[in-house]
Amino acid sequence: MSARVIEFPAQGIPGTLVRYTEGGGEPVELDACGPVALSSGSRLVYVLDATGADGDVGGGEAFDADALATALAQLPSDAFVVADLAGATDALVRAIAGQRALRTLVLAGGFTDEGVAALGGMPELTDLVLESPRFTGAGLAALTGSETAASLGSLTLSEATAFRPEHLRALAGAPHLASLTFDGMPAGHDLAGAVLAHLPRLAEVSVTERPGHALDPAVLERLLAAGLCVNGISAPPENAALFAGAAAEAAALPSTAEQDDEDEGDEEAPEERGVLREIVAEDELERLLAGPVPVLVDVTAPWCGPCAFLTPVLEDTVEARGAALTGVKVDVDRAAWAQERFGVLGVPTVLLLREGREVFRFSGVATRRQIEGWLATAGVAAR
């Protein structure tokens, strides 16, 4: 039996509508026209794949952006939990801003600060992605103290070439904003200063600059020294300069055919060989940490796909260092203490500990060359 019915326009709206059930079940693509039935626990995702607006061709069909904005504005305020709009205009942004149940909102197109300023009434929104060459960031000031600012956990700015870093400070009071991502944008000291205004709540920063423009080591050092995880790696403040230098050296290395082949061959996860010692009891780890040999800790889980790729890479890396490095694997499902002990928000996360102190950590998948570079920086070289 349906828990509710959402009435879409009889003529339909462009884009893709997907229904999924929280807790399980396969997603189902639906026609976004007429009545759409939702059972208890089912949610809707709306994706508009369009590079143009105002009648331009997008997603294989022409559409009227103003008509679509009108249709979206007439839907119930809890129609969608995820919306991904490519080709977003200010009118479309204002229309989707009425969706108060949205948890994730991705906007790409020619919208401006005026459109972003309308996004303040989303009390459930945790993830916001903004991609527009016309967005300067001034619209963020309108979100200060709003329901959206109170719920936002991550903000991504992509290809926002007109963005002015000082505007980022407007969200410094957002209580849950822990992650900032900058994609395809220059990252200098002015942006670093705006990022640091978000401490101590901010935990992670990701920066991907344009090809040929590597992140300035001085900027990276400044962010690492503040205790932030930058591009998946963090280190104690006293080691910030070392790891910033290592990143600069890695960026300067030419790509080798061997490395390219290694990366391309990662499509199928290699099998683990049991090189890493599996730890379940915390006191067993404590005994290892009390010894003179550094310990590389792989925090993982059996259901984690990226973990299946990374663990064999770590095995090779540890094996190459012989008695100079001990490697362990901690399954968060079997070792409930691990997440709190290491402050791990997700898996895989890898830490190097020496005499009980953290030397560095990284999250996500990394290549063997990257890991070996970090280990070498920490004074753990291959035998």
Secondary structure as GFF3:
##gff-version 3
##sequence-region A 1 383
A	DSSP	beta_strand	4	7	.	.	.	ID=ss1
A	DSSP	beta_strand	16	21	.	.	.	ID=ss2
A	DSSP	beta_strand	28	30	.	.	.	ID=ss3
A	DSSP	beta_strand	35	38	.	.	.	ID=ss4
A	DSSP	beta_strand	42	48	.	.	.	ID=ss5
A	DSSP	beta_strand	57	58	.	.	.	ID=ss6
A	DSSP	beta_strand	61	62	.	.	.	ID=ss7
A	DSSP	alpha_helix	65	73	.	.	.	ID=ss8
A	DSSP	beta_strand	82	88	.	.	.	ID=ss9
A	DSSP	alpha_helix	90	96	.	.	.	ID=ss10
A	DSSP	beta_strand	104	109	.	.	.	ID=ss11
A	DSSP	alpha_helix	113	116	.	.	.	ID=ss12
A	DSSP	beta_strand	127	131	.	.	.	ID=ss13
A	DSSP	three_ten_helix	138	143	.	.	.	ID=ss14
A	DSSP	alpha_helix	147	151	.	.	.	ID=ss15
A	DSSP	beta_strand	154	158	.	.	.	ID=ss16
A	DSSP	three_ten_helix	165	171	.	.	.	ID=ss17
A	DSSP	beta_strand	179	183	.	.	.	ID=ss18
A	DSSP	alpha_helix	189	196	.	.	.	ID=ss19
A	DSSP	beta_strand	204	208	.	.	.	ID=ss20
A	DSSP	alpha_helix	217	225	.	.	.	ID=ss21
A	DSSP	beta_strand	229	230	.	.	.	ID=ss22
A	DSSP	beta_strand	233	234	.	.	.	ID=ss23
A	DSSP	three_ten_helix	237	239	.	.	.	ID=ss24
A	DSSP	alpha_helix	240	252	.	.	.	ID=ss25
A	DSSP	alpha_helix	257	264	.	.	.	ID=ss26
A	DSSP	three_ten_helix	265	267	.	.	.	ID=ss27
A	DSSP	beta_strand	277	279	.	.	.	ID=ss28
A	DSSP	alpha_helix	282	289	.	.	.	ID=ss29
A	DSSP	beta_strand	295	300	.	.	.	ID=ss30
A	DSSP	alpha_helix	305	319	.	.	.	ID=ss31
A	DSSP	three_ten_helix	322	324	.	.	.	ID=ss32
A	DSSP	beta_strand	326	331	.	.	.	ID=ss33
A	DSSP	alpha_helix	338	342	.	.	.	ID=ss34
A	DSSP	beta_strand	349	354	.	.	.	ID=ss35
A	DSSP	beta_strand	357	363	.	.	.	ID=ss36
A	DSSP	alpha_helix	368	377	.	.	.	ID=ss37
###
